[in-house]
Amino acid sequence: MSSQVIDTAFRSSKLNECYVFKKKRFTVVNYAPGAKKDRVVKRPIHTSDGFPFLDETPFEKVVDCAFETEGTEAIIFSGNKCAKIDFAPDSDTELVDGPVPITTMFHCLKGTFLENGIDAAIKWTGHNVFLFKGNEYVRMDYHSKTIVTHYSIRSGFKSLLGTVFENGIDAAFASHVPNQAYVFKGEYYARIDISNEGDCIVNGRVKLFHDEWPALQGLLNF
């Protein structure tokens, strides 16, 4: 299988939980590092049912990319649009800002390869987030709205050299384990460790997605 399995994901404010999106639906699962991902926290529902304010917006049909910021807030992307939401696991969800063009919320992305859409994101330390498209990425400070670095995946993530991820990442999300993240491409995924000194694939290997994430059967129909 070479097609994209999931569209995007982001880390919840609740330990070991993440939101996962595919086309018009999303689910919440427990991804507990080191264990098989077989626990469904929230059964798959339509995006507009969980986030009514996204009805009749581009996000109703697909969320291409997302990353959490502070507390229960996240930035979501669809095409060249983005919005800030409060995903509030224990109360009503809320639209905080947008939808607006990506370059309106993040002026630093104007004229870059990211202004019309973003493939994947990983929230890192502080206000830093990695934004990926194709075989390139930037590290952006989403608070000061400045680009810190810009590299190819091959140059910036040495552990992904020679893997399916070196030419692009379909989706990603930060783990609750500091400096760790999950990356997805087609039928494959890996857990990576990202530090200032370098990066590595945790346990040293890329794995098949379907073998390790049975909690997503209802969302993906596999």
C-alpha positions in Angstrom: 0.0 0.0 0.0 1.4 3.4 -1.0 -1.6 5.6 -0.5 -1.9 7.9 2.6 -3.4 6.0 5.5 -4.2 9.0 7.8 -4.5 12.7 7.0 -3.2 14.1 10.3 -3.0 13.7 14.1 -2.2 15.8 17.1 -1.4 15.2 20.7 -4.3 15.6 23.2 -3.9 17.4 26.5 -4.7 14.0 28.1 -1.7 11.7 28.7 -1.1 9.2 25.9 -4.1 10.3 23.9 -4.1 11.7 20.4 -6.7 12.9 17.8 -6.5 11.2 14.4 -8.2 12.4 11.3 -9.1 10.8 8.0 -11.2 12.6 5.4 -14.5 13.7 7.1 -14.0 11.8 10.4 -11.8 11.7 13.4 -11.2 9.5 16.4 -9.3 9.7 19.7 -7.1 6.8 20.7 -4.6 5.9 23.4 -1.2 5.5 21.8 0.7 4.5 25.0 4.4 4.3 23.9 5.8 0.8 23.8 2.4 -0.9 23.7 0.0 -2.0 20.8 -2.4 0.9 20.1 -5.7 -1.0 20.7 -7.6 1.3 23.0 -10.3 3.6 21.5 -11.1 6.6 23.7 -13.6 8.2 21.3 -15.3 6.3 18.5 -15.0 7.8 15.0 -17.4 10.6 14.3 -17.8 13.2 11.6 -15.4 16.2 12.1 -18.4 18.6 12.0 -20.1 16.6 14.8 -17.2 16.9 17.1 -16.4 20.5 16.0 -19.7 22.0 14.9 -18.1 25.4 14.1 -16.2 23.6 11.2 -19.4 22.8 9.4 -19.4 24.2 5.9 -15.7 25.1 6.0 -12.9 23.3 4.2 -12.0 21.5 7.5 -15.3 19.6 7.4 -14.1 17.6 4.4 -10.4 17.1 5.4 -7.9 18.3 8.0 -4.5 18.1 6.2 -2.3 19.0 9.2 -2.5 19.9 12.8 -0.4 20.6 15.9 -1.3 21.4 19.5 -0.2 24.6 21.1 -0.9 25.3 24.8 -3.5 23.7 27.0 -6.4 22.4 24.9 -5.7 24.5 21.8 -4.5 23.4 18.4 -3.9 24.8 15.0 -5.5 22.9 12.1 -4.9 23.3 8.3 -6.9 22.5 5.2 -5.4 23.5 1.9 -4.2 27.1 2.2 -6.5 27.8 5.2 -5.9 27.4 9.0 -7.7 27.9 12.2 -7.1 27.8 15.9 -9.4 25.6 17.9 -10.0 24.6 21.5 -10.5 20.9 21.3 -11.6 20.7 25.0 -11.7 16.9 25.7 -14.1 17.4 28.7 -16.3 20.2 27.5 -17.6 22.0 24.4 -15.2 22.6 21.6 -14.7 26.2 20.4 -13.3 28.2 17.5 -10.6 30.5 18.8 -9.4 32.2 15.5 -10.0 31.8 11.8 -10.5 30.2 9.4 -8.0 32.4 7.6 -5.3 31.9 4.9 -2.1 30.3 6.3 -0.2 33.5 5.5 -2.6 35.6 7.5 -2.0 33.7 10.7 1.7 33.1 10.0 3.1 35.9 7.9 6.5 34.3 7.9 5.3 31.6 5.6 4.3 34.0 2.8 6.3 33.2 -0.3 7.5 29.9 1.0 6.7 26.3 -0.1 4.2 26.1 2.8 1.9 29.0 2.0 -0.6 26.9 0.1 -0.6 23.8 2.3 1.3 21.7 4.9 1.6 17.9 5.0 2.5 17.3 8.6 3.6 19.0 11.8 5.4 18.0 15.0 5.2 20.3 18.1 8.6 20.4 19.7 10.0 22.3 22.7 8.8 25.7 23.8 6.9 27.4 20.9 8.8 25.4 18.2 7.0 23.3 15.6 8.4 21.4 12.7 6.3 21.9 9.5 6.7 19.4 6.6 5.8 19.5 2.9 7.3 17.1 0.4 11.0 16.5 1.2 11.5 19.8 3.1 10.6 21.2 6.5 11.0 24.3 8.6 11.2 24.8 12.3 8.9 27.7 13.1 8.3 29.6 16.4 4.5 29.9 16.3 4.5 32.5 19.0 6.9 35.0 17.5 5.8 33.7 14.0 9.3 33.4 12.7 11.1 30.7 10.7 14.1 29.4 12.7 15.6 26.8 10.3 14.8 25.3 6.8 16.2 22.0 5.7 15.5 18.9 3.6 14.3 16.0 5.7 17.5 14.1 4.6 19.7 16.8 6.0 17.8 17.6 9.2 16.6 14.2 10.2 19.6 11.9 9.7 17.8 8.9 11.1 15.2 9.0 8.3 17.8 8.8 5.6 17.2 5.7 3.5 13.7 5.2 4.9 10.3 5.9 3.3 10.1 9.2 5.2 13.1 10.9 3.6 11.0 12.2 0.7 8.0 13.2 2.7 5.8 12.6 5.7 2.0 12.1 5.5 1.2 12.8 9.1 2.9 13.2 12.5 2.3 14.1 16.1 4.4 14.8 19.2 4.4 12.2 21.9 3.9 13.0 25.6 7.4 11.6 26.1 9.6 14.6 25.8 11.4 15.0 22.4 9.6 12.0 20.9 7.2 12.0 18.0 5.4 9.6 15.6 5.7 9.9 11.8 3.5 8.2 9.2 3.9 7.5 5.5 1.7 5.2 3.6 1.5 1.9 5.5 4.6 2.7 7.6 5.2 4.5 10.8 8.1 5.2 13.2 8.6 6.6 16.7 11.5 9.1 16.6 13.5 10.9 19.2 14.5 14.5 18.4 17.1 16.3 20.4 19.4 19.2 19.9 22.2 16.7 19.5 20.5 14.7 16.8 17.7 12.3 16.1 17.1 8.5 16.1 14.4 6.0 15.4 13.3 4.6 18.8 14.0 0.8 18.8 15.8 1.3 15.5 13.2 0.3 13.0 10.2 1.4 10.9 7.1 -0.6 11.4 3.9 -1.5 9.5 1.1 0.7 10.6 -1.8 -1.8 10.5 0.1 -4.3 12.7 0.5 -1.8 15.6 -2.6 0.5 15.5 -5.8 -1.8 15.8 -7.6 1.1 17.5 -7.8 2.8 14.2 -9.7 0.0 12.4 -13.1 1.8 12.9 -11.7 5.0 11.3 -9.8 3.5 8.5 -11.8 0.3 7.8 -8.9 -2.1 7.6 
